[in-house]
Amino acid sequence: ALLLMYCSSSVQSFQGIQPNTNSFRFRRKGDVATQLRAAPFFDILNHLPFEDVSRQLTEALDIGGDLLKDSDQLSSGSANIPAAETSIVLESMGQDLLIFLLSSVVVTLLSNASGVSPILGYLIAGAILGPHGLDVFSNERADVELGDFGILFLLFSEGLEVSSQRLAKLKNYLPLGFAQISLTTGVITAALLAGAPQFFDRFLPLDDGFIDISNPTEAVVLALAGTLSTSAFIFPVLKERGWEGENAGQAATSILLLQDLFVAPLLVILPFVVGQGPTDYAAIAFLTAKAAIGFGFVMFVLSKVLQQIFRVVAKTQSAETFVALSLLVSVGMGAVAKSLGLTDTAGAFAAGILLANTNFRAQIQADILPFKGILLGIFFMDAGSLFDSELVLAELPTVLTGAISLILLKGITVAAATRVPRWMEPNRLEPYDAVKLAFLLSGGGEFAFVVLALAEKLDVLPKDLGGLLTAIVLITMAVTPLLGIAASSVSKNFSFDQLSHTFDYDSSESFVAEDAIVVCGYGEVGKAVFEKLGDLKDEDTGHPPSLVAFDMSPMLMNSILMPTPSSAVMFGDSANPEVILAHGVEKPRALFVSYDDHEQVMSAVARLRFSFPEAPIFTRAQSRYEAQELMEAGATEIVVEFDELPRSAQALLLKVEEEKKVLLEDSVVINV
């Protein structure tokens, strides 16, 4: 559904094919926001005041457009694409998708073999295959737009993790977020104006043409771009290392969300800061009200109807429709937020929060996971393709000095911001968490490209400086996984703080034991298995085992069944291992597959065996042939219904004869 939707929109948004030596370039015919404004619903918005400022802001928030800022200029109007051009557009996208999928397989295999984060592998692959390397991509603009969907799904997935309790905790770190933005901007600006680049030039062969930054406006713009960090790289590191529930992970999430919200007003104010825009405070006030009130109204409406829509779709028992709705919500909320002057990532994050406290949260996460993983890989490869190896080699001392300086300045500033007196900040992080946060936020971010692109348009930065700054930001983003490793190692030196440090996990996020027994399906057989297992007692504790069953029944969308304190029946497709993992069951004690359909059982056993290689899997089959297939798929033990009657024939006959004998004896006694 996603690919069909994307291909359709891409065909209508590209025209004017211009051959290049090694690839095709396409002139885009209006972005999504422009097409939305062409709809009748948006005719009213077109006549509102300050529309020009709003349109410029929407275009500025287009990450894809800023990543490829040397592409053809955007134009407006409706597209009418000839069939020949349509064919070439689709063919070029198909070729690039094949390259991305092949690269994804290779990168994943090499990353698993070497133990290196796949993010670094994607960046390296992008640098090799991109325009500064082999130049094999046919449609770079479309590739970047496609990769942006990966960021949307990433933020949507992160929003799904934010329960009401966790959202309240995120608010505790907003003061730290404001401190990070303001202090980092001030420190970087001061360092540039104080002559730090010239100081390093005494010892290193830096390029004078790039380090001569004496204009305060230029320094502030560079500092604002450097202040932003990368959600696309930090969130995977948090998940990989299990830091999402720790105080450091909560603080990082809060600060990254605040930075996302900071981008839109920054783009509005920047022209006024540099003195190249009319000081129209009414326009600024209007755009602020439009974003706050408009998006607030959308959130209010969706909070009332969104869960009901998901319940209606779940009742259809159509997995495809459920997946399509999940994708629609994440992408649609991003488009709505962008049309109101916010970032599309903030809209996707908000959509996830609306669904975070529902019973189908885990199912949504599992459904969008394949799309998120593949599209994030495309985004990382797109980012790596911007890496100009020739420029970096030519200006290697300058690039490395800039990257190291940015990481050090941001890391030290964030660490200092966490050390305020506790009477000023009751939620101050302990050193153990502060070290992790400082390392994680010390790199650059993807929205830095947006700020730098706008600065170039305003002639604040020299054109030659753009490529160098892009390389510096990319390098600092690329080393984020390495910074996560460093954070883990350095934080161990504060182990004495860890003795009093408690992981701040939400009890509401998962109350299921990580070694629970899982029953897949809660039909007639699944319910019987669940009840029998609930009668067991642990030999050591005397308590029943922790049990959890999953079923796609609509009745489970509004409530969680808890037959006993240690058991629960929840909504979700347990044939998908990600649903089980999302509820905290990482090492299941055993898995019982109770579905009726053999093909469904086969699929579940194969997927569960791949994700849980050590866990025993029990299921049933109607014949020995089906049992053999299930054994080959990974089942541990199979109960064959075909064998049950022959195996029990003697016992059943003897039981009936014994019952008859007892009845006869009783009858004789009564007669006597």
C-alpha positions in Angstrom: 0.0 0.0 0.0 2.8 2.4 0.9 4.7 1.7 -2.4 1.6 2.1 -4.5 0.7 5.4 -2.8 4.3 6.6 -3.1 4.7 5.6 -6.8 1.4 7.3 -7.6 2.4 10.6 -5.9 5.9 10.5 -7.4 4.6 10.0 -11.0 2.5 13.1 -10.5 5.2 15.2 -8.9 8.1 14.9 -11.4 8.3 16.2 -14.9 10.8 17.6 -17.4 13.4 14.8 -17.5 16.8 16.1 -18.0 19.5 13.5 -19.0 22.7 13.6 -17.1 26.0 11.7 -17.8 25.3 8.9 -15.4 21.7 9.4 -14.1 18.4 11.0 -14.7 17.3 14.2 -12.9 13.7 15.1 -12.5 12.1 18.5 -11.9 9.6 18.2 -9.2 6.1 19.6 -9.9 4.9 20.8 -6.6 5.4 19.2 -3.2 2.7 17.5 -1.0 1.7 20.7 0.7 1.2 22.5 -2.7 -1.0 19.6 -3.9 -3.0 19.8 -0.7 -3.6 23.5 -1.1 -5.0 22.7 -4.6 -7.8 20.7 -3.0 -11.1 22.5 -2.3 -10.8 22.1 1.4 -7.6 24.3 1.4 -9.0 27.0 -0.9 -10.0 29.0 2.2 -6.5 28.7 3.6 -5.1 30.1 0.3 -6.9 33.4 1.0 -5.8 33.8 4.6 -3.2 36.5 5.4 0.5 35.7 5.5 0.0 32.8 3.1 3.4 33.6 1.4 5.2 33.3 4.7 3.4 30.1 5.5 4.2 28.6 2.1 7.9 29.5 2.5 8.0 27.8 5.9 6.3 24.7 4.6 8.9 24.5 1.7 11.7 25.1 4.2 10.6 22.2 6.3 11.1 19.8 3.3 14.1 17.8 4.5 14.4 16.1 1.2 14.5 19.3 -0.7 17.3 20.6 1.5 19.3 17.4 1.3 19.3 17.9 -2.5 19.4 21.7 -2.5 21.3 21.6 -5.8 18.3 20.0 -7.6 16.1 21.9 -10.0 13.9 24.6 -8.6 10.5 23.6 -7.4 7.5 24.9 -9.4 3.8 25.0 -8.9 0.9 23.9 -10.9 -0.8 20.6 -11.7 1.1 17.8 -13.4 0.2 16.2 -16.6 2.8 13.6 -17.2 3.1 11.8 -20.6 3.1 8.0 -20.5 6.7 7.8 -21.7 7.9 10.0 -18.8 5.8 8.1 -16.3 7.4 4.8 -17.4 10.9 6.2 -17.0 10.1 7.6 -13.5 8.7 4.3 -12.3 11.6 2.4 -13.9 14.2 4.6 -12.2 12.5 4.2 -8.8 12.4 0.4 -9.4 16.1 0.3 -10.1 16.9 2.3 -7.0 14.7 0.1 -4.9 16.5 -3.0 -6.1 19.8 -1.4 -5.2 18.6 -0.4 -1.7 17.2 -3.8 -1.0 20.4 -5.6 -2.1 22.5 -3.1 -0.1 20.3 -3.7 2.9 20.8 -7.5 2.8 24.6 -7.1 2.4 24.9 -4.4 5.1 22.9 -6.5 7.6 24.9 -9.6 7.0 28.2 -7.7 7.3 27.1 -5.8 10.4 26.0 -9.0 12.2 29.3 -10.7 11.3 31.5 -7.7 12.4 29.4 -6.6 15.4 29.2 -3.0 13.9 26.0 -1.0 14.0 24.1 -1.3 10.7 23.7 2.5 10.6 27.4 2.9 9.9 27.1 0.2 7.2 24.2 2.1 5.5 26.2 5.4 5.6 29.3 3.7 4.1 27.1 2.0 1.4 25.5 5.3 0.5 28.9 7.1 0.2 30.1 4.3 -2.1 27.0 4.2 -4.3 26.1 7.9 -4.2 26.9 10.7 -6.7 30.4 11.2 -5.1 31.2 7.5 -5.6 29.9 5.0 -8.1 26.8 7.2 -8.8 24.4 4.3 -9.4 21.2 6.0 -8.2 18.8 7.0 -11.0 16.4 9.2 -9.1 18.0 10.8 -6.1 15.2 13.2 -5.3 12.6 10.5 -5.1 15.0 8.3 -3.0 15.4 11.1 -0.4 11.6 11.6 -0.3 11.1 7.9 0.2 13.8 7.8 3.0 11.9 10.6 4.8 9.1 8.1 5.4 11.5 6.1 7.5 12.0 9.0 9.9 8.2 9.5 10.1 7.7 5.8 11.1 10.6 6.0 13.6 9.1 9.0 15.4 5.6 7.4 15.2 7.0 4.2 16.8 8.7 6.2 19.5 5.4 8.0 20.2 3.7 4.7 20.7 6.1 4.0 23.6 5.1 7.2 25.4 2.3 6.2 27.8 0.6 8.8 30.0 3.0 8.2 32.8 6.0 8.4 30.6 4.7 11.6 28.9 4.5 13.2 32.4 8.1 12.2 33.0 9.2 13.7 29.7 7.9 17.1 30.9 10.3 16.9 33.8 13.2 17.3 31.4 11.9 20.3 29.4 14.0 22.8 31.4 17.1 20.7 30.5 16.0 20.9 26.9 15.7 24.6 26.9 19.1 24.8 28.6 20.7 22.6 26.0 19.4 24.7 23.1 20.3 28.1 24.6 23.6 27.2 26.2 24.9 25.2 23.2 24.0 28.0 20.9 25.8 30.5 23.1 28.9 28.4 23.6 29.4 27.6 19.9 28.8 31.2 19.0 31.3 32.5 21.6 33.9 29.9 20.5 33.6 31.0 16.8 33.7 34.8 17.6 36.5 34.3 20.2 38.8 33.0 17.4 38.9 29.3 18.3 39.3 28.3 14.6 42.3 30.7 14.3 43.8 29.3 17.5 43.8 25.8 16.0 45.2 27.1 12.8 48.4 27.8 14.7 49.0 24.0 15.2 47.0 22.5 12.3 47.0 23.1 8.5 43.5 24.5 8.4 42.0 26.3 5.3 41.8 30.0 6.1 39.0 30.4 3.6 36.7 28.2 5.7 37.6 29.2 9.3 37.5 33.0 8.9 34.1 33.5 10.7 34.0 37.0 12.2 30.4 38.0 11.4 28.2 37.5 14.5 25.2 36.6 12.3 27.1 33.9 10.5 28.4 32.5 13.9 24.9 32.4 15.3 23.5 30.6 12.3 26.3 28.0 12.5 25.7 27.6 16.2 21.9 27.1 15.8 22.5 24.4 13.1 25.1 22.7 15.3 22.8 22.7 18.4 20.4 20.2 16.8 20.9 16.5 17.3 19.8 13.5 15.3 16.7 11.6 16.3 17.2 9.1 13.4 20.5 7.9 15.0 19.9 8.4 18.7 16.6 6.5 19.0 18.0 3.3 17.5 21.0 3.5 19.9 18.6 3.9 22.9 16.6 0.9 21.8 19.7 -1.2 21.1 21.2 -0.6 24.5 18.0 -0.7 26.5 18.2 2.9 27.7 14.8 4.0 26.6 13.3 3.6 30.1 16.3 5.0 32.0 16.5 8.6 33.0 19.1 9.3 30.3 16.8 7.9 27.7 13.8 9.9 28.9 15.8 13.1 28.9 17.2 12.4 25.4 13.7 11.8 24.1 12.4 15.0 25.7 15.2 17.1 24.3 15.0 15.7 20.8 11.3 16.3 20.7 11.8 19.9 21.9 14.5 20.4 19.2 12.0 19.1 16.6 9.4 21.6 17.7 12.1 24.3 17.8 12.9 24.0 14.1 9.7 25.5 12.7 9.9 28.8 14.6 13.6 29.0 14.0 13.0 28.9 10.2 10.4 31.7 10.6 12.6 33.9 12.7 15.9 33.3 10.9 15.2 35.8 8.0 14.4 38.5 10.6 17.6 37.7 12.6 19.8 38.1 9.6 18.0 41.3 8.5 16.6 40.0 5.3 12.9 39.7 6.1 10.3 42.3 7.0 9.9 42.6 10.8 6.2 41.5 10.5 5.4 40.5 14.1 1.7 40.0 13.1 2.8 37.3 10.6 4.9 35.6 13.2 2.0 35.7 15.7 -0.4 34.4 13.0 1.9 31.5 12.2 2.4 30.7 15.9 -1.3 30.7 16.5 -1.9 28.6 13.3 0.5 25.9 14.5 -0.6 25.9 18.1 -4.3 26.2 17.8 -4.6 24.3 14.5 -2.5 21.4 15.6 -4.1 21.4 19.0 -7.6 21.2 17.4 -6.4 18.3 15.2 -5.0 16.5 18.2 -8.3 17.0 20.2 -10.4 15.6 17.3 -8.2 12.6 16.7 -8.0 11.8 20.4 -11.8 11.3 20.3 -12.1 9.4 17.0 -8.8 7.7 16.2 -9.1 4.8 18.7 -12.7 4.2 17.5 -11.5 4.0 13.9 -8.9 1.4 14.8 -11.5 -0.6 16.7 -13.8 -0.6 13.7 -11.0 -1.7 11.4 -9.9 -4.4 13.9 -13.5 -5.9 13.8 -13.1 -6.6 10.1 -10.3 -9.0 10.9 -8.3 -7.7 7.9 -4.6 -7.5 8.7 -4.0 -5.6 5.4 -6.5 -2.9 6.4 -5.0 -2.6 9.9 -1.5 -2.1 8.4 -2.7 0.4 5.9 -4.5 2.4 8.6 -1.3 2.4 10.7 0.7 3.8 7.8 -2.0 6.3 7.0 -2.1 7.7 10.5 1.7 8.2 10.7 2.1 9.7 7.3 -1.1 11.7 7.4 -0.4 13.3 10.7 3.0 14.3 9.4 1.4 16.0 6.4 -1.1 17.8 8.6 1.6 19.0 11.0 3.7 20.2 8.1 0.8 22.1 6.5 0.3 23.9 9.8 3.9 25.0 10.1 5.3 22.3 12.2 7.7 19.5 11.3 6.2 16.3 9.9 8.2 14.3 12.5 6.5 16.2 15.3 3.1 15.2 13.8 4.1 11.6 13.5 5.3 11.6 17.1 2.1 13.1 18.3 0.0 10.5 16.4 2.0 7.8 18.2 1.3 9.4 21.6 -2.5 9.3 20.8 -2.3 5.5 20.4 0.2 4.8 23.1 -2.3 3.8 25.8 -4.3 1.5 23.7 -4.3 -2.3 23.7 -3.3 -2.5 20.0 -0.1 -0.4 20.5 2.1 -3.5 20.2 0.3 -4.7 17.1 0.8 -1.3 15.4 4.5 -1.3 16.2 4.9 -4.8 14.8 3.0 -3.9 11.6 5.1 -0.8 10.8 8.4 -2.4 11.8 9.4 -3.8 8.4 8.5 -0.5 6.7 10.4 1.5 9.3 13.5 -0.6 9.1 13.8 -0.6 5.3 12.9 3.0 4.8 15.3 4.1 7.6 18.0 2.2 5.8 17.2 4.2 2.7 17.4 7.4 4.6 20.8 6.5 6.1 22.0 5.6 2.6 20.7 8.9 1.3 22.6 10.7 4.0 25.7 8.8 3.3 25.4 9.7 -0.4 25.9 13.3 0.4 29.4 12.6 1.7 31.8 14.2 -0.7 35.0 12.2 -0.2 37.1 14.4 -2.5 36.2 17.5 -0.5 36.8 15.7 2.8 40.2 14.4 1.7 41.2 17.8 0.3 40.1 19.6 3.6 40.7 16.7 6.0 42.3 18.7 8.8 39.6 21.3 8.7 36.8 18.7 8.6 38.1 16.6 11.4 38.8 19.6 13.6 35.3 20.9 13.0 33.7 17.5 13.8 35.8 16.9 16.9 35.2 20.5 18.1 31.4 20.2 17.6 31.3 16.9 19.6 33.4 18.3 22.4 31.6 21.6 22.7 28.1 20.0 22.7 29.1 17.2 25.0 30.7 19.5 27.6 27.9 21.9 27.5 25.2 19.3 28.0 27.2 17.7 30.8 27.5 21.2 32.5 23.8 21.8 32.1 23.0 18.7 34.1 25.1 19.8 37.1 22.9 22.7 38.2 22.1 22.7 42.0 19.3 20.4 42.8 17.3 23.2 44.4 17.2 24.8 41.0 16.3 21.5 39.2 14.7 18.8 41.3 14.9 16.4 38.3 18.6 16.8 37.9 20.3 13.8 36.3 22.8 11.7 38.3 26.3 11.6 36.8 25.7 8.1 35.6 22.8 9.3 33.3 24.4 12.7 32.6 27.4 11.1 31.0 25.2 9.0 28.7 23.1 12.0 27.7 26.2 14.2 27.0 27.7 11.6 24.6 24.4 10.9 22.8 23.5 14.5 22.1 27.0 15.6 21.1 26.6 14.9 17.4 24.9 16.9 14.7 21.3 16.3 13.4 19.4 16.0 10.1 17.6 19.3 10.6 20.9 21.1 10.5 20.7 20.6 6.7 17.4 22.5 6.7 18.9 25.4 8.7 22.1 25.5 6.6 20.1 25.4 3.3 18.0 28.4 4.4 21.1 30.3 5.5 22.6 29.8 2.0 19.4 31.0 0.4 19.7 34.1 2.6 23.3 34.6 1.6 24.4 34.4 5.2 26.9 31.6 4.5 29.3 31.3 1.6 28.3 28.7 -1.0 31.7 26.9 -0.7 31.1 26.5 3.0 27.9 24.4 2.6 29.7 21.2 1.4 32.2 21.4 4.2 29.5 21.9 6.9 27.5 19.0 5.4 30.5 16.7 5.7 31.1 17.8 9.3 27.5 17.2 10.3 27.4 13.8 8.5 30.5 12.7 10.3 29.2 13.6 13.7 25.9 11.9 12.9 27.7 8.8 11.7 29.7 8.3 14.9 26.6 8.4 17.1 26.6 4.5 17.5 30.3 4.8 18.5 29.4 7.6 20.9 26.8 5.2 22.4 29.6 2.6 23.0 31.7 5.3 24.6 28.8 6.4 26.8 28.3 2.9 28.0 32.0 2.5 28.9 32.5 5.9 30.5 29.4 5.7 32.5 30.7 2.6 34.2 33.2 4.8 36.0 30.3 6.2 37.9 29.1 2.8 39.1 29.0 4.1 42.7 26.1 6.3 41.6 24.5 3.3 39.9 24.0 1.7 43.4 21.4 4.3 44.2 20.3 4.6 40.6 17.0 2.9 39.6 15.8 2.3 36.1 12.7 4.4 35.7 10.6 2.0 33.7 6.9 2.5 33.4 5.0 -0.2 35.2 2.1 0.5 32.7 4.2 -0.3 29.7 4.5 -4.0 30.5 3.5 -6.1 33.4 4.4 -9.4 31.8 7.4 -11.4 32.9 10.2 -11.6 30.4 10.2 -15.4 30.7 6.4 -15.8 30.6 4.7 -18.8 28.9 3.1 -17.6 25.7 -0.1 -19.0 24.2 -0.7 -18.0 20.6 -4.4 -17.8 20.0 -7.3 -17.7 22.5 -9.9 -19.8 20.7 -11.4 -23.0 22.1 -8.1 -24.9 22.1 -6.0 -21.9 23.2 -8.4 -21.2 26.1 -8.2 -24.8 27.3 -4.4 -24.8 27.2 -4.3 -21.5 29.0 -6.5 -22.8 31.8 -4.6 -26.0 32.2 -1.3 -24.2 32.4 -2.8 -21.8 35.0 -3.3 -24.8 37.3 0.4 -25.5 37.5 2.5 -24.5 40.5 6.1 -23.6 40.6 8.1 -26.2 42.6 10.2 -23.5 44.3 7.8 -20.7 45.0 4.5 -22.5 44.9 3.0 -19.8 42.7 1.5 -20.3 39.2 3.6 -19.5 36.2 3.4 -16.2 34.4 1.1 -16.7 31.4 0.2 -14.4 28.5 -2.1 -15.2 25.6 -2.5 -13.1 22.4 -5.5 -13.0 20.1 -6.9 -10.7 17.4 -10.4 -10.8 18.9 -12.0 -7.3 18.8 -13.3 -7.8 22.4 -9.7 -7.5 23.5 -9.2 -4.0 22.0 -11.0 -2.3 24.9 -9.8 -4.4 27.8 -7.2 -6.9 29.0 -8.4 -10.1 30.5 -6.6 -11.2 33.7 -8.0 -14.6 34.8 -5.4 -14.7 37.5 -2.9 -12.2 38.9 -0.1 -13.9 37.0 -1.9 -14.3 33.7 -3.2 -11.9 31.0 -5.0 -12.2 27.6 -4.1 -9.3 25.3 -4.8 -8.0 21.8 -2.2 -8.8 19.2 -1.0 -11.3 16.6 1.4 -13.5 18.5 2.6 -15.1 15.3 4.5 -11.9 14.9 7.5 -12.1 17.3 7.6 -8.3 17.6 4.3 -8.3 19.3 5.6 -10.6 22.0 8.8 -8.6 22.4 6.9 -5.3 22.6 5.1 -6.6 25.7 8.5 -7.4 27.4 8.6 -11.2 26.8 12.2 -11.5 25.6 13.0 -15.1 26.8 9.7 -17.0 26.8 9.7 -20.1 28.9 7.6 -21.9 26.2 5.3 -21.1 23.3 2.0 -22.9 22.6 0.6 -22.4 19.1 -3.1 -23.2 19.2 -4.4 -21.9 15.8 -6.8 -24.1 13.8 -5.5 -23.4 10.3 -2.4 -25.4 9.4 -0.8 -22.7 7.2 -1.2 -20.2 10.0 0.4 -22.6 12.4 3.3 -23.2 10.0 3.9 -19.5 9.6 3.8 -18.9 13.3 6.2 -21.7 14.2 8.7 -20.6 11.6 8.7 -17.0 12.6 8.8 -17.8 16.3 11.6 -20.3 15.9 13.7 -17.7 14.1 13.2 -15.1 16.9 13.3 -17.4 19.9 15.8 -20.2 18.9 16.1 -21.6 22.5 12.4 -21.6 23.5 10.4 -24.8 23.2 7.4 -24.5 20.8 4.4 -26.8 21.2 1.6 -27.1 18.7 -0.9 -29.6 17.2 -1.5 -31.1 13.8 -4.3 -33.2 12.2 -2.0 -35.7 10.5 1.5 -37.1 10.6 2.3 -35.3 7.4 1.4 -31.9 8.9 3.4 -32.9 12.0 6.5 -33.6 9.9 6.2 -30.2 8.3 5.9 -28.5 11.6 9.0 -30.4 12.9 11.0 -29.1 10.0 9.7 -25.6 10.6 11.0 -25.7 14.2 8.3 -27.1 16.5 9.6 -28.9 19.5 6.7 -31.3 20.1 3.5 -31.8 18.1 0.2 -33.4 19.3 -1.1 -35.3 16.3 -4.9 -35.5 16.4 -4.9 -38.4 13.9 -2.9 -40.5 16.4 -4.9 -39.6 19.5 -7.9 -42.0 18.8 -5.7 -45.1 18.0 -3.5 -44.3 20.9 -6.4 -43.9 23.3 -8.6 -46.7 21.9 -7.9 -49.4 24.5 -8.1 -46.9 27.4 -11.4 -45.6 26.1 -12.9 -49.1 25.7 -11.6 -50.2 29.1 -13.0 -47.1 30.7 -16.5 -47.6 29.1 -16.5 -51.3 30.2 -15.5 -50.4 33.7 -18.3 -47.9 33.9 -20.8 -50.5 32.7 -19.5 -53.0 35.3 -19.9 -50.4 38.1 -23.4 -49.6 36.9 -24.3 -53.3 36.8 -23.0 -53.9 40.4 -24.9 -50.9 41.6 -28.1 -52.3 40.0 -27.6 -55.7 41.7 -27.2 -54.0 45.1 -30.3 -52.0 44.6 -32.3 -55.0 43.6 -31.1 -57.0 46.6 
